[in-house]
């Protein structure tokens, strides 16, 4: 069974932004650039780990099918982010979901 991120799973673990929030932001605000997703509760502005996922959602939204995009399950995302941070990829802000150690 392939596990994928659910709508209410956090996509941005630094600022607790769910996939649903990002999808709704894309649908309502219709940003012209992926970088504008930072206006969605700060998504992508913490450690930076989620930026590739935000980029993928943005690209899919441009095609009108962001809900169909298969993203890694929440646990897989948390583990991947932990490795990213431990390898020097970025520093989560205070209040972020803690990294798995």
N, C-alpha and C positions, 0 to 999 in steps of 0.2 A: 504494500500500500504506500503510495506516494503522499507524504504530508506536505501541505502548503500553508502559507500564511493565511489566517482568517481575517475577515474585515476588522474585527476589534482587537487584533494583535498589534502590539507596538511595532511600528516600522522604524521610527526614530527613538532609540532607547535613551538618548540624552534628555529629550524634552517630552517623552511619553506621548508621541504623536502616532495615532493609529493609522492603519491602512485606510480605514473608512474616512478619517478626517482628510487625508491627502486626496482620496478620490473625490470627495465632496468639494474640496477646494478647487481641484482641477475642473470639475463640472460647472461650478458656480462662477469662479473668478476667471477661468480660461486664460491662464498665464501664457505669455508669448515665449518665455524662456524657462528652462528647468530651474535656473537659479532663483526665480521668483517663488519657488516653493518654500523658500526660507520664511516667507510671509505667513506660512501656514504653521503658526505656533512655534516658529524657530526651527522647523525641520531641516536637518542637514547642517546646522551651524555649530554643533557641539564637536564631537570627536571626528566627524566626517565619514564614519563608516557607512552610513546609510545613503550617501550621495549617489552611488551607482544604482541603487534600487529606486531612488527618487527619479533619476534620469530615465530608467526603464519605464516607470509609471507615466512620466511626462510623455515619452515617445509613444506609448500605447494610447494615451489620451488623445494625442494628435490624430490617431487612426480611429478613435472612438471605441476602443475595446480594452480599457485599462482594468476592468473587472476580470477579464479573461487571463491576464498575465499570471503565470505561475511563479510565485516567490517562495523562497525557503520558509519552512515552518518556524514559528517563534523560537523554539529551543535551538534550532540550527543557527538562526540569526544571532542569538545571544552568544553561542559558542564562537561563532565566526568573529563577532565584534570583540570578544575577549582576546582572541588571538591578534586581531588588528591592533588593539590598544597595547597589549603586552609587547608587541613587536615595534612599538614606537609610532604607530599610525596616527595617534591623536589622543587628546586628554578629555575625558568626559567632564562636564561641569558639575558643580555641587548640585545634588538633588537628582542626578541621573540614575537610571537603573544601574545597580552595581555590576561590575564585571564578574564573571564566574572564575573563581580561582581554585 
